[in-house]
């Protein structure tokens, strides 16, 4: 397998097998999704004790819940008796976790509470649910199935929490959540998100999303974008004063392929009214997401985290995205919109206005990912070059290849070793 990895040329897309072959899909599940920190939920999805969500990839299933003391927990969704799946629903609320096979009953903290008709020396303490490492960061929930999760998550949290915390995501509520199955490999869904070279296919989003993303850091700005780039820079200069006044960190920090838990975070201006992801750029919710940030024009806070999430936060809402592999050619993209917990649908916000731009954009992206996967599955496919504005795609692919080499114990190049340290 290392031969296929080694054939990848820096600055080009991956060999076709890495996108379409079942064996490489299984490797991705075992060596990426089972060994890295992955984003699974917003705390708002498990706001009350007993609330839970389940996340599945391949044969694995994990229960993420809030226990009776308010702590976020994660456990393998496997009964300790004879292995039955415990919870089959995607989300819900429960006082206890009861196995429908033989009624073994667990607390939301994973402790075995009841197991009928066992031997006199049976010790319930020895049969708690198997725990999964879980980490909350400013209202976002991450899990890692590895016995030794990447330790840099604490450093990542230290860096990104000052950006996220002012928006009080942990105190928000879910306005809507959608699941869209894209007919393409999970890496193609991530690559598509990491560039705006294709953004001409998103006319609704481009009302407010400057199409300069990626170009503004390169020398390859097309003539058609010259005026837009200047408008973007003026808007950024104006917002810098607002961010500074509220004490909001805004400078870009990009460590996408220089650490095991690669990430990128920054604040950027938005076009038109510059307030929210709506067709005219004005807010979709009259209540600010955080009562401490009443200004409507805050631009957007954006964050990416390898291997499966990105988010945008505006003054009135947050929109979170997670990517979960289903099959080599199927990927679940989950989108979650958060608003102030006191906001009332139909009074403070119209749901269609709040979600419309991204629902349209998500479908457009799904269509593009489908086309990309179909082409890559064609025997005529050969890897192509990334342009200057696609530097974050290159960073994602470099991160992916490096993590495979490290997690598989393959010899890594000195540059890859340095970036993984």
C-alpha positions in Angstrom: 0.0 0.0 0.0 2.9 2.4 0.7 3.7 2.3 -3.1 0.4 4.1 -3.9 1.1 6.7 -1.2 4.6 7.2 -2.5 3.4 7.9 -6.0 1.5 11.0 -4.9 3.3 14.1 -6.2 3.4 17.2 -4.0 1.1 19.8 -5.5 -1.2 17.3 -7.2 -4.3 15.4 -6.4 -4.1 11.8 -5.1 -3.9 8.7 -7.1 -7.3 7.4 -8.0 -7.2 4.3 -5.8 -7.1 6.5 -2.7 -10.5 7.9 -3.6 -12.4 4.9 -5.0 -11.0 1.6 -3.7 -12.7 -0.2 -0.8 -9.4 -1.2 0.8 -8.2 2.4 1.0 -11.6 3.4 2.4 -11.1 0.8 5.2 -7.6 2.2 5.8 -9.1 5.7 6.1 -11.6 4.5 8.7 -8.9 2.6 10.7 -6.0 5.1 10.4 -7.7 8.5 10.1 -11.2 8.4 11.7 -10.3 5.9 14.4 -7.0 7.6 15.4 -7.6 11.3 15.0 -9.8 13.8 16.9 -13.1 14.1 14.9 -15.9 16.6 15.4 -19.2 14.9 16.3 -21.6 17.4 17.7 -22.3 20.8 19.2 -22.9 20.8 22.9 -26.3 22.4 22.1 -27.3 19.0 20.7 -26.9 17.5 24.2 -28.0 20.4 26.2 -29.7 18.5 29.1 -28.7 15.5 31.2 -29.7 12.4 29.3 -29.5 13.9 25.9 -27.5 11.9 23.4 -26.3 11.6 19.8 -24.8 8.6 18.1 -22.1 8.8 15.4 -21.3 5.9 13.1 -18.6 5.2 10.6 -18.0 1.8 9.2 -18.8 -0.8 11.8 -18.1 1.6 14.7 -20.8 3.4 16.7 -20.3 5.8 19.5 -22.8 7.3 22.0 -22.1 10.9 23.0 -24.2 12.0 25.9 -24.5 14.4 28.8 -24.6 12.6 32.2 -26.6 13.4 35.2 -23.8 15.7 36.5 -23.7 17.7 33.3 -20.5 16.1 32.0 -20.1 15.2 28.3 -19.3 11.5 27.9 -18.6 9.2 25.0 -18.8 5.4 25.0 -18.7 2.6 22.4 -22.3 1.7 21.5 -21.8 -2.0 22.4 -23.3 -3.8 25.3 -20.8 -5.4 27.6 -22.9 -8.6 27.9 -22.9 -10.1 24.5 -22.1 -7.1 22.3 -25.6 -6.0 21.1 -25.9 -2.5 19.7 -27.5 -0.4 22.5 -28.9 2.7 20.8 -30.1 2.6 17.3 -31.5 6.2 17.1 -29.4 9.1 15.8 -30.3 11.3 18.8 -32.7 11.5 21.7 -32.9 11.7 25.5 -32.9 8.9 28.1 -32.4 8.4 31.8 -30.6 5.2 31.4 -29.2 3.2 28.5 -31.0 -0.2 28.3 -29.9 -3.1 26.1 -33.0 -4.4 24.3 -31.5 -7.9 24.2 -31.2 -8.9 27.9 -32.0 -5.6 29.6 -28.5 -4.8 30.9 -28.9 -1.2 32.0 -26.3 1.5 32.1 -26.2 5.0 33.5 -25.5 7.9 31.2 -22.0 7.9 32.6 -21.5 4.4 31.3 -21.7 2.5 34.7 -23.5 -0.8 34.6 -26.4 -0.4 36.9 -28.4 -3.6 36.4 -27.8 -7.1 35.1 -30.3 -9.7 36.1 -29.5 -13.2 37.3 -25.7 -13.1 37.4 -23.4 -15.3 39.5 -22.9 -14.3 43.1 -19.4 -13.0 42.5 -20.4 -10.9 39.5 -19.0 -7.4 39.9 -20.9 -4.7 37.9 -18.0 -2.3 38.3 -16.0 -4.5 35.9 -18.6 -4.1 33.1 -19.0 -0.4 32.5 -19.4 0.6 28.9 -16.0 1.1 27.1 -15.2 4.8 27.2 -14.1 6.9 24.2 -11.9 10.0 24.7 -14.0 13.1 24.4 -13.0 16.8 24.4 -15.2 19.9 24.4 -13.8 23.1 23.0 -16.0 26.2 23.4 -19.2 24.3 22.8 -17.9 21.9 20.2 -17.6 18.1 20.9 -14.7 16.0 19.6 -14.0 12.3 20.1 -11.0 10.1 19.5 -11.2 6.3 19.4 -7.5 5.7 19.7 -5.9 4.3 22.9 -3.5 7.2 22.8 -5.2 10.2 21.1 -3.1 13.0 19.7 -2.0 15.1 22.6 -1.9 18.4 20.7 -5.7 18.8 21.1 -5.0 20.8 24.3 -2.7 23.1 22.4 -5.3 23.5 19.7 -8.0 24.3 22.2 -5.7 26.9 23.9 -5.4 28.7 20.5 -8.9 28.5 19.2 -11.0 29.0 22.3 -10.3 32.8 22.5 -11.8 33.0 19.0 -14.8 30.8 19.7 -15.7 31.5 23.3 -17.1 35.1 22.9 -19.9 33.6 20.7 -21.1 31.4 23.5 -21.9 28.3 21.3 -22.3 26.1 24.4 -25.2 28.3 25.4 -26.9 28.3 22.0 -29.7 26.1 20.7 -30.1 24.1 17.5 -32.4 25.9 15.0 -32.0 23.2 12.4 -29.9 20.2 11.4 -29.7 18.5 8.0 -28.0 15.4 6.7 -27.0 15.3 3.0 -25.4 12.2 1.5 -22.9 13.2 -1.2 -22.1 10.7 -3.9 -18.4 10.9 -3.6 -15.4 10.1 -1.4 -15.1 11.9 2.0 -11.8 13.4 0.9 -13.4 15.0 -2.1 -16.0 16.6 0.2 -13.2 18.0 2.3 -11.1 19.2 -0.7 -14.1 20.9 -2.2 -14.6 22.9 1.0 -10.9 23.9 1.1 -11.0 26.1 -2.0 -13.0 28.8 -3.7 -11.7 28.2 -7.2 -15.1 26.7 -7.9 -17.1 29.4 -6.1 -18.6 30.7 -9.4 -20.9 27.7 -9.0 -22.3 29.3 -5.8 -24.1 32.5 -6.9 -26.3 32.7 -3.8 -23.3 32.3 -1.4 -21.3 34.8 -3.4 -23.7 37.6 -2.6 -21.9 37.8 0.8 -18.9 35.5 0.6 -16.0 37.3 -1.0 -14.7 35.0 -3.9 -11.2 36.2 -3.0 -10.7 33.3 -0.5 -7.3 31.7 -1.4 -6.6 34.3 -4.1 -5.9 37.1 -1.6 -2.8 35.2 -0.4 -1.4 34.5 -3.8 0.0 36.3 -6.8 -2.5 34.7 -9.1 -5.4 37.1 -8.6 -7.5 37.0 -11.8 -8.2 40.4 -13.4 -11.9 39.8 -12.9 -11.4 39.8 -9.1 -9.1 42.9 -8.8 -12.0 45.2 -7.8 -13.5 42.6 -5.4 -10.1 42.1 -3.7 -9.9 45.8 -3.1 -13.4 45.9 -1.7 -12.6 42.9 0.5 -9.5 44.7 1.9 -11.4 47.9 2.6 -14.1 45.9 4.4 -11.5 44.0 6.4 -9.8 47.3 7.5 -13.2 48.7 8.7 -14.0 45.5 10.6 -10.6 45.4 12.3 -11.6 48.4 14.4 -14.8 46.6 15.5 -13.0 43.3 16.3 -10.5 45.3 18.3 -13.2 47.2 20.2 -14.8 43.9 21.3 -11.5 42.2 22.0 -12.1 39.6 19.4 -9.0 37.9 18.0 -9.0 37.9 14.3 -5.6 37.2 12.8 -5.2 34.0 10.7 -3.6 31.0 12.4 -3.1 28.2 9.9 -1.5 24.9 11.1 -3.3 22.6 8.7 -0.5 20.2 8.0 2.1 21.1 10.6 0.6 19.1 13.5 -1.5 15.9 14.1 -4.7 17.9 14.8 -4.4 20.3 11.9 -6.5 23.4 12.0 -7.1 26.9 10.6 -9.0 29.8 12.2 -9.5 33.5 11.4 -12.1 36.3 11.1 -12.9 37.8 7.7 -15.2 40.4 6.2 -18.4 39.6 4.3 -19.9 41.5 1.4 -23.0 43.6 1.0 -24.4 44.4 4.5 -21.6 42.1 5.9 -23.8 40.7 8.7 -24.9 37.2 7.9 -25.3 34.4 5.3 -28.4 35.8 3.6 -29.0 37.0 0.1 -28.6 40.6 1.1 -26.1 40.1 3.9 -28.4 41.3 6.6 -29.0 39.3 9.8 -31.4 36.4 9.6 -32.1 36.4 13.4 -32.9 39.6 15.3 -31.3 38.3 18.4 -27.5 38.3 18.4 -26.0 34.8 18.9 -24.2 36.2 22.0 -25.8 39.0 24.0 -22.3 40.3 24.6 -21.8 41.1 20.9 -24.8 43.2 19.9 -23.1 44.7 16.7 -24.7 43.2 13.6 -21.7 43.6 11.4 -19.0 41.3 12.7 -18.1 39.5 9.5 -17.5 35.8 9.9 -15.4 33.7 12.1 -14.3 30.6 10.2 -12.5 27.5 11.4 -11.4 24.2 9.7 -10.2 21.2 11.6 -8.7 18.1 10.0 -10.1 15.6 9.1 -13.9 16.3 9.1 -15.2 19.8 10.1 -15.5 23.4 9.3 -17.7 26.2 10.7 -18.7 29.8 10.2 -20.0 32.2 13.0 -21.7 35.5 12.3 -23.3 37.9 14.6 -26.6 36.2 14.6 -25.9 32.5 14.1 -23.4 29.7 13.7 -23.3 27.1 11.0 -21.3 23.9 11.7 -20.4 21.2 9.2 -19.2 17.6 9.8 -18.2 15.0 7.3 -18.6 11.2 8.1 -17.6 8.5 5.5 -20.3 6.0 4.6 -18.8 4.1 1.7 -16.0 4.9 -0.8 -18.4 6.8 -2.9 -20.8 8.1 -0.2 -20.3 10.7 2.4 -22.6 12.2 5.0 -22.4 16.0 5.3 -24.2 17.2 8.4 -25.0 20.9 8.8 -26.2 22.4 12.1 -27.4 25.9 12.6 -27.2 27.4 16.1 -29.0 30.6 17.3 -29.4 32.3 20.7 -31.2 30.0 23.1 -33.8 32.7 23.7 -34.5 33.2 20.0 -38.0 32.2 18.9 -38.7 30.7 15.4 -41.2 32.8 13.5 -40.6 35.8 15.8 -36.9 36.4 15.9 -36.0 34.4 12.8 -37.5 32.8 9.7 -36.0 29.3 9.3 -35.9 29.4 5.5 -34.1 32.7 5.5 -31.6 31.5 8.2 -30.7 28.3 6.4 -31.5 29.0 2.7 -28.1 30.1 1.4 -26.2 27.2 2.9 -28.9 24.6 1.9 -28.6 25.7 -1.7 -24.8 25.8 -1.5 -24.6 22.4 0.1 -26.6 20.8 -2.8 -24.4 22.6 -5.3 -21.3 21.2 -3.6 -22.8 17.8 -3.5 -23.3 17.9 -7.3 -19.7 19.0 -7.8 -18.4 16.2 -5.5 -20.5 13.7 -7.5 -18.9 14.8 -10.8 -15.4 14.7 -9.3 -15.9 11.2 -8.0 -17.3 9.9 -11.3 -14.4 11.4 -13.2 -11.8 10.0 -10.8 -13.4 6.5 -11.0 -12.8 6.6 -14.8 -9.7 4.7 -15.9 -8.6 7.8 -17.8 -8.1 9.8 -14.6 -4.6 11.0 -13.8 -3.8 13.4 -10.9 -3.9 17.0 -11.8 -2.1 20.1 -10.4 -3.5 22.4 -7.7 -3.4 26.1 -8.5 -2.0 28.8 -6.2 -5.5 29.5 -4.7 -5.9 25.8 -3.7 -3.1 25.9 -1.2 -5.5 24.7 1.6 -6.4 21.6 -0.6 -2.7 20.8 -0.8 -2.4 21.3 3.0 -5.2 18.9 3.6 -3.8 16.2 1.3 -0.3 16.7 2.7 -1.8 16.3 6.2 -3.7 13.1 5.1 -0.7 11.5 3.5 1.5 12.3 6.5 -1.0 11.0 9.0 -1.4 7.7 7.0 2.4 7.3 7.0 2.7 8.0 10.7 -0.3 6.0 11.8 0.7 3.0 9.6 4.3 3.1 10.8 5.6 3.7 7.3 8.9 5.5 6.8 8.2 9.2 6.5 10.2 11.9 4.8 12.1 14.3 7.0 9.7 17.1 6.1 6.7 15.0 7.0 8.3 14.0 10.3 9.0 17.6 11.2 5.4 18.6 10.4 4.0 15.8 12.5 6.1 16.6 15.6 
